[in-house]
Amino acid sequence: MITKNRKISLLTINVCIYFMAIFFGHSLYSQTDYNHDYPRIAIYQWNTRAPASWFAKFDIMVTASNTAAFAKSVKQINPKMYILFTRDINAGQGAETFYSQWTALNSKGEKVMIYNGNRALADLTDYCPLVGGKRYNQVVAEYLTSINDFSAFDGNCTDGMIEYPGTWAATDIDLDRNGVNDWTEHGESWIKQQWTVGNNKILNDYTTLNKNKIFLVNSGNFHDFGWTISNGVFIEHSWAVTNWNYFRERYADWMSKARTPHTMILEGSATFRESGRPAITKNDFQLVQFLLGTCLMGDAYFMYIDLDAGEHFFVKYYDEYDVKLGYPTGNAQKIYVEGDSWAPLAVWVRFFDNGVSILNAKGKPQTVTDADLAKLSGYAGPYYRFQGGQNPTVNDGSRFTSSTLGGYFLNQPIGKVLGDGLLLLKSPQKVVSEIVIDNVNAGTSPASEPATLTGNWINQQYGNSFTMEEASWMGVYGYASTSAGDGSTKATFKPTIGVAGNYEVFEWHGYFGDTPTQTVEATNVPCTITLGAGKTINLTINQSTNFGQWNSLGTYYFSKGTDGQLVITNKANGIVLADAFKFVFKGGELDNVPPLNPTSLKLDEATDKIIRISWSAPLAASDGDTAMLYEVYRNNVFAGISYHPTFTDTKLAESTQYAYKIVSFDDAGNQGTTPLTGSFSTLVDQTRPKISSVWGRGSLTVEVNFDEPVNQTTAETKSNY
């Protein structure tokens, strides 16, 4: 296996120089290098409202929370992940108290405003005035260190740390505070130099204080400062690549100089939209494949956000993230080269232990064949597309012979490249990431739609719900609730199944109200699972317990497509919550073997109102499956569900015979061939009614209430009292 320090990610003219820099350069101290396999996946999400299991799916996490208990709960699930918390250095969050004197000013003495005028820009330079004997750039590293629990976190990130204020103060800034515009007095190079001195001071101070901790800088792009004294850059809102070859060279240059472990993050984004691109941006799979492929040319971590996510509120998870490529076996190689030698347009190929990544960065469509790959060093084919659930048209599981990868330029002739990518494996594999259907899009997986709510639902927040964010202004809510009713209020959760097979189904619900002790949730929420081919399973869900976790409802076979669904209704005995369902692929073939039938139906108890029956559970069928549940019918009308071989029927009429039918079901929705039947009667009511209350209604009338229904005539006969 090749260790990370030997992984130079791009083929460049200066390969030898880069190898020497990595081996003999700036890696004298480092945080533990977990050397994640590829692809390396990141999440940059300010809030921590999603469950710990969601964050633990990633290799590196950046969050605005510095709560140690949260970070430790994530690392209990995934101990080999980096967790960094972030503060916005630009906006003055690098100090416990940010003094107004530390604000950058223009030549008129006015504050330089950032973020659409919502914040003032902090002055990171050595011209910043002293307050308490220190400038702003002297307190940042100390403050970040003081609020970081390094037993839980692996370091820090800056949510904002610009290279220099060329955008926010493009026409007027006065760093030396002499009342003269620095753009006129000194020029851009001088402004950039002063800002770089401040940035580097912060990074040097942090490195001195925390020699083995990670510092990741979010300047939004490949900045020019602090490469040797930081671990990564955050490339923000990448929807295409301007001058792809320049990007590639900067990528390689950064990897040769940055200290280890490398934690660069490339954030893919659907910022740019045009005619022909998917309207639902989480489903822009070509863009995801192109940007992920760009990332795989180096050793950075990748993430993708759709337009609904706003500014780092949540991310999406793709099948490609679960592909196990292993580690690179060599550098990226180029084929189908066009253009100048100093800026070639090409298709790039990089081989890994378990497969290959192909990237079209030519700016136009290009067909790539297996014969093209076979000519390259490191070829170990044949290769196969993985069989995926989200984009099965491309990831169809077939042996790779050829593929036409899309691509084009914007703003010809020199502009942004939008291309395409493809991951191939050495062996046929099914790679299906879990499918989550949430009450809103924020928590719903790519290729699927959020739940459809019909009837009287009310959006709610908090209550330990499954959520990526709780922000009504974004249309993001924790869950929806409804009162008990006649079943006309429904929530339908419909996954898009790209690979047919067995899926374990989980339900998540929070609690209604301020605390979980306010138990008003229903204990018998009706849930109908439709599996396709006419198969349905009826369950009930107890939402008054097991809050804030995934609760398994069993494993079922779902056909490819959108025929499968789960429906819950409000025909229940309390508040019903529509939160989230999850489908986890378990593989397997279609199960058409019915369960065996129950036997030996008997009466265990009868009163004037109750019949309690039981039966013998069947043995395992030929496929090893036993009965998962039983549907009970009374006089051919559905009476209820039992998960055990017993059923209590209540609120019956006295001295009446009832015919019962018991039907067995297995976890694939198969129904037993022959129902178990029997008839039993309630007893005659021999218990006298009791008076429960007496009320005077005027001078001549008395209201008498009984503990059970009585005959009105005898009840109004005075001599009976």
N, C-alpha and C positions, 0 to 999 in steps of 0.2 A: 504493500500500500504506500502511496506517495503521501508524505506529510505535507501540511499546509505550507511550510516555509519553502517547499520546492514547487509550489503551484504558481507559476507565472501564467497569467490568464490569456494573454494576447500575443500573437506573433507580430513582433516589431523588428525594425532594423537593429535596435539596441538590445536584443535579447540577452547577450552576454553581460552587458552593463547591468541590466535589471537583475539577473541572477546574482551577480556580485553584491548589488545593493541589498538584496534580501538576506543573503548569507552573512555579509560582513558589515551591514549598515546600521540601521537605527532600531534594532530589536533587542536592546540590551536588557529591557525589563518588560514584563507583560502580565496581564491578567491570564488566568487559566484559559488555554486555547482549547475549546471543545471540538474544534475541527469538524464542524457539521458537514454532513454529506450534502450532495447536490440533488435538486435545487435547494438553495438556502432561502428560508422564508421569514419575512419580518412582519410585525404589526406595530404601527405607530398610531396609538389611540389614546386620546387625552383621558377619557373617563375609564373607570374600572367597574362599570355596572354589569358587564357581561360575566357569566360564571367563570371561575378559575380554569375549568376544563377547556373553555374556548381559547383563552390566552395561551394555555400550555401546548396548543397544537403548533405553535410557531417556534423558530429557533432564536429569535431576538425580539424583544418587546421594548418599546419606548412609551412611557406613560407620564401624565402630569401628576400622578399620585406618588407620594413618597411614603406611603403607609407600609411599614415593614410586614405587618401581618398579612396583608394582601399579597405582597411579593412572595412571601414564604409559602402561602397556600398554593400559588402557581408552581413554585419550584418543588413542592411535594409531589406534584404530578409529573413535571418535566424538570429534573434537577440539572440537566445539561442545556440550559438556555440562558441567554444573557437578558437581564432586566435592567433598564436604565430609566431614571426619571428625569424629566426635562423642565427647564425654566427658560423663559424668554429673556435673554440678555439684552436684546434691543430695547425692550419695554421696561427695563428697570427691575426685573424679577431676580436679579443677581445679588440682591442685598436685602437684609431683613427690613431695613428702612431706607427707602430711596428718597434722597433729599432733592428738592427742586433745583438746587445749584448744580446738580449733576446732569441736568437736561441740556442737550445740544441746542444751540441757538443760531439764528440767521443774523445777517448784518444789521437788522432792525431791532435786535434784542428779543425777537419772538421765538417761541418754542418751535422746533422742527417736529411736525406731526407725522405719524405713521399709521398704517392700518386704517386707511380711509378717514383719517382725522380722529380716531378713537383713542390713540395713545401718543405720548410724547417720546421722542427718540432719546435714549440715554447716550451720553458722551463717553465713548470708550477710549478716548485719546489721553495723552499726558497733559493736554491743555485743560482738561476737566478740573474745575476748582477743588481744592482740598476742603473737606468737611470732617472735623474731628481728626485732622492730620492725615486723611486718606482720600484718594481719588476713587471714583467708581471702579476702575479697572484693578484696584488694589484689594477690593473686598469681595469680588465675585468668587474667586476660587475658595477663599476661606468660608464664605457663606454656604456655597454648594456642599463643601465638605462637612460643615457643621450640621446640616439637616439631612445628611445621607446616612442611613444605617447600612454599612457595608457588609453586615452579616446576611442581608437580604438582597441588596442591590449590587450590581457589578460595576457601577459607575454612573456617569451623568451624560446628558445630552442637552444641547441648547435648542430650544424651539425656534429661536431666532438669533443669529449672530452673523450679520451681513459682512461682506468683504469690505465695503465702504458705502456711505450713504449717497450713491450716485443716482438712485431712483427717487428717494424721498426728498432729497435736497438737491435736485438736479440743477437748480438755477441760483440757489443762495444758501450758503452755510458759512458760519464764522467760528471756526474751531479755535483760533488764537484770540478770539474775543476782543478785537481791536476796532470793531465797527465797520470793517471792510469785508466785502464778499470775497471769500477765499478762492472762488472760481476765477475771479478777476485778478486777485492779488498773487495767488500761488499756482493755481492750475490743478487739473485733475490728478496728476501724478503725486503732487505734494499731499493732497487730501487723502489719497489712497494710502500713502506711506504712513501718515499719522495714525490712520485707523488700523493699519496692519500692526504697528508697534503695540497698540492697545490690545488687539486680539491676541497677539503672540504672548504678551505679558500674562494674560488670563490663562492661556494654555500652559505656559511654563510654570506658573504658580501652582496650577492644579496638578501637573505632573510631579512637581517637587513634593507636594503634600500627599499625593496618592500614586506612588510609583507603579503600582501593579493594578490600577483601575482604568476602566475604559472612559474615554472622552470622545463623544461623537458630536460633530459640529453640523448644525443645520443652517447653512447659508443659502440653501436652495439650489446650488449648482457647484461645479468644480471651482472652488475659490483658490487663491494663490498663497494663502497664509497657513502656517502651522501644520504642514503635512507630517513632518517628522515628530511632532509632539502631540499628535492626536491619532485616534484609531479609525476614524471614518468620517465621511461626508454624507450628508443626506441630500440626494438629488430629488427635488420636490416637484410634484405635478408634471411628470414626464408623459406626454401624450405622443411625442414623436422625437426624433433626434435631429438637431440641426448640425449639419456637417458631420456625418456619422464617423468618418475617418478621424477627424479631430477629437471627437468624443472617445473613440477607441484608444488613441494615443494618450490622451489625458488619463484614461482609465488605467492603462498599463503603467504610466509614469507615477500615478498615485500609489499603485500597489508596490512599486519598487521602493517607495520612500516612507510610507506610513508605518507607524509602529504596530506590532501585532498585539492581540489578535485584530485582524482587519474586520471592521464592522460597518463598511459602507452600505447604505440602503438606497436602492433605486425604487422610487415610488411611481408606479404606473398610474396614470389618471386618464379619464375620458374627457378631459377639458375641451378638446377640439371636436366639434361635431360637424358633419357635412352630409349632404344628400347621399343616401346609400348605406350609411353606417347604421348599426342597430340603434333603434330609438331607446331601448332599455339598455343603458350603458353597462350594466353588470354582465350583459350577454355579448359584449364585443370581444369574442374569443380570439379573433385574429390580432387585435391590439394587445391582448394579454400575452399571446404567444410570441409576438414580435418583441415586446419589452422584456419578457422573461428570457427570451433567447439572447437579447443584448446583454442582459445581466449575466448569463451563463458563459459569456466570453471572458469573464473575470471571476473574482471570488466574492462578489458582493451579495447582499441579501435583497430579496425582491418582495414587493407588496403591490396590491392594486386596489384602488378605490373608485367607485362609480360616482356619478354626479350627485346622487342623493346624499352622499356621505359628508358633504360640506368640507370643512377644514379638520380632517383627522378625527371625525366622530365615530367612524366604523370602517371596516374593510370587508372584502369578500374573500372566500376560500375556493380554490379551483382544484379540479382533478389533478392537474399537472403538479400541484404542490405535494401530492402523495406518491408521485413517481420516484423511485429510488434509482438514481443514475449512478450512485457511488461517488467516486472521485475522478478527476480528469486523468487521462493517461498521456496527455500531451497538450501542446498549445493549439490554439485555433488555427485552422488552415483555410485558405480562400480558393474558391473556384469561380468560374464564369466571371473573370475579371474584365472590367471595362474602364475606360477613362485614363487619366494621367497616372503615372507611376507613383507620384507623391500623394495622390488622393484617389485611390482606386475604388470603383464601385464593384462590389463582389457579393457572392454568397459565402458565408462563413460556416465552417464545420468544426465541431469539437467533439472528440471521442472521450467516453467515460468508461469506467469499469463495466457498467451494465447496459450501456447504450450510446446514443449519440444525439447531439443537439444541432439542428440545422437552422440557419438564420439567413433570410433574404434581406440584405441591406442595399440592394441595387437601385431602389427607387422605381422599379417596374417588375411585372410578373416574371418569374423564372421557373422553368421545369427542372427539377433535380431528380436524378435516377440513382438506383443502387449501383450501377456501373460507374457513375461519377464518384461515389463514395469509395468504391473498391480501389480506385487509383491513389487514394491518400494513405499516408503513413498512419498506422493505428487501426485500420479497418479490421473489424472482427465479425462481419455479417455472416448470414443474412440478419436483417433487422425487421422488427415488427412494430406497427402502430399498437399502442396499448388500447384496450377496449374501455372507453370511458363513459360516464353517465351524463355529463353535461353537454358535450359536443360530439355526439356519436357519429356524425357525418364524417368528421375528420379522424377522430380517434375510434376507429371501427374494428380494431383488433386484427387487421389483415397483414399479411406479409408485405413489406415495403418493396415496391418495384420502382415507383416514381410518384412525384407530387409536384403540382404547380403551385408555388408559393406566391401570394399576392404581394404587390408593392407599387408605390408611386411617389413622386416628388410633389411637394407643395411649393409654390412660388418658384417655378422654373427660372433659370437653370440651377441656381444654388438655393436650396431651401431645406425644409424639414423632410426627412425620410420617414415614410410610413411603410413598413414592410410586413413580414410574416415569419413565423417560426414553426418548428415541428420537433417533437421529442419522439425518439424511437428507442426500442429496447431489444436486447439480444434474444429474448424469448417471449412468446405470447403471454400477456398478463391482462387481467381485469383490474383496473384502478378506478374505483368509484368512491369519491369522498362522500361523507355523510350528507344527507339532504335534510335541511331544516326548513320547515314551513312555519313562519311566525305570523302573528297577527298584523304585522307591518312589513314593508319591504326591507327595512334595515337589517332584520335578523334572518331574512329568507335567502336561501342559497341561489347561486346562479342557475339559470335555465328553468327555475320554478317561480311561481307567483305566490304572493302572500295569501293568507286565508280570505275567503269570501264570507262576509258577515251579512246575514239577512235578518230583519226583524229589529227588535229593540235592544241594541247593544250600546253600551256607554264606554268610551275610552277611559282608561285608568292609568295611573302611574304607581311606581314603587311596588311594595308588597312582595318583594323577592321574586319578581317575575323574570322570565327570560327576555332579555333586551340587550341591544348593543348601546343604546342611549335612551334617555327619557327626556324628550324635548318636544313639547307640543307645537312650538313654532316651526319645527321641521316636519311635523306630522308623524312623529315617532312616539309611540306610547308603549307602556309595559305590557298591558293586556286589555281586553275588553270584558265587560261583565254584563249579566242580565239577570233579572229576577226569575224565580220559578214560574212556569206557565204551562201552556198546552202543547208545547213542542213546535210551535210555529216559528220561534226564534232559533236560527240555526247558524252554525259556523262550519264551513267546508274547507278542509285542508287537502289540497290536491298536489302531490309531488309529480314532477316530470321524471319518469323512469327511463334512463337511457340504456341500461343493461338489465334485462330480465333476471330475476333470481329471488332468493330469500332475503328479506330485509327484517331486521329486528326493529320494532316500532316502539318509540318512547313518547310519553306525554310529559309536559312540564306545566305546572301551574304554580302561581304564587298564592298569596292569601288576600282576602278582601278586607279592607279596613286598615286601621293603623297598626294593629298587632295580630299575630297568628292566633292569639287566644280568643279573639272574637270569632268563634266558630259558627259562621252563618253559611259557609259554603256547602253545596250539596254533597251528599254521600253516595248518590246514585245517578250521576250524569250519564244519560244514554249516549253511547258511541257506536256508530255503525261503520264497520270497515268494509269497503267494497274492493274486492281483489281482481275484478274482471272475470269474464266468462261466466257471469251470473252468480259468482260466489260472494256471499256476504257473511259477516260475523257481527253479532250484536254483543256488546260489552257494556258494563257500567264502570264508571270511574269515580272513586271516592276522592273528592277535591277538598275534603276537610282535614287532610293529613298529608304527610310527605311533601311539604311545600319546598319550593326552590331547588328541585333536583329532577333529573330524568328518571321517570318511572316506566319500567318496561311493561308493555302490553302483550308481548309475545312476538314470535317470528312468523312471517307470512310470505307467501310467494306472490310477487307483483310482476305482471307482464309489462313489456316495454310500451311506453306511451303515457297517456294521461287518464287512462280508464280507472286506475286505482284512486281511492280517496277515503278520508275519514270525515264523518259528520257527527257533531255533537249538537244536542238540542237542549232547550230549557224545560223539558218535561221531567222535572226533578224536584227534590224536596228542599231546595235551598238555592243560594246564589250560584250561578254557573259562570266559569271563567274560560274565555277563549284566549289561550296564550301561545303555546308552540307544540309542534310534534316533530320528531326526528326519525329518520329512516336510515339504518345502518346496514350496508350491504354485507351479507354473510356468505355469498356464493351459492352454490347448489343448483340443482335442476328442479324442474317443475314436479311438485308432489301431487299426484292424482290418486294416491292410495287412500281410501276412506278409513276412518277409524272403526274399530269393532264396536258393536252395539252394547249398551248397558243391559244388565239382566237383573232378575229377582227384585222386581218392584214390590215394596211392602208398605203397609201403614204403620207408622210409629206412634202416632198420637192423633186423636180427634176430639174436638169439643164442639160446642154449638156454633163456633165462629172460625175455628182453625182446623186445618188438616196438615199434618207433618208426615212426609213420605221420605223414603230412602231407597237406594238401589245399589247393586254391585257394579263398581267401575270395571270397564272392559280391560282385557289384557292388551299388550302392545300389538299393533298391526304388523304386517309383513315388513314395513319400512322402519319399524322401531318406534313409531309415533303412538302415543296414548291419547286419550280424550283430554283436551285442554279445558273444555267447558261443556255445559249442557243447557239447551234451551228447553224450557218447560211450558207446555201448552195446557190450558184448562178449557175443556169443551171446545177444542180447536181454536182457541184464542190465546195469543201469546201472553203468558203470565209472569215470566221472569227468566233470569239467567242464574245458574249456579256453577261455581267453580269447584264444587265438591259434590259427592254423590248423595246429596240430601237437599230438601226444599221444604220451606214452610209457607203455606198458603193462608192468608189472613183475610179478615173482613168478609167472611162467607155467611150465607144464610143457614139457619138451623134446619136440621132434618132434611138435608138436600144432598142428592148424589151428584158427584162431579167426575168427569172422565179426564184422565191425565195422559199426556204423551210426552216422553222424554227423548230428546234427539241429541246425539253426541257430535262434537266437532273437534277436529285436531287443529294444530297451529298453522296449517296451510289453508284453513277454511273448508276442508273437506268434511262432508256431512255423512254420518252413519247411514247405512242402507235401510235399516229397519228400526223405526222408533219403538221404544218400550212403552207399553200401554197398560192401563189399569184404572178401575173406578173405585171411589171411596166416598163415604157419606159423612156429613156432620151429624152430631147428636141433637136430640131434642133439648131445647133450653129448659132446664129445671131449676134455674136460679131465679128467685123473686127479684123484680127490679127494686132498686133502692132510691129513695128520695135524696137528691144531691143538694137541692136548695128550695126555699119557699120565699116568695116575695109578695107583699101586699100591693095590690093595684087599685087604689081607691078604697071606699068604705065597704063595697060589696063583692070585690073580686080578689081572688088569691091565685098567684101563678106558682105552679108546682113543677119542678124540673127533676127528671130521673136520669139515672146513669146509663140507660139504654133505651132504644125505641119501645114505646108501649102502645097499646090499643087506646085510641082516643076516647071511645065510649066508656070503657071500664075506668079509665083514668078520671073521667068527669063524673063518675057515680059517687055521691057523697058517702054512701054506706060502706064503700070499700076502704074508708079511712077510719 
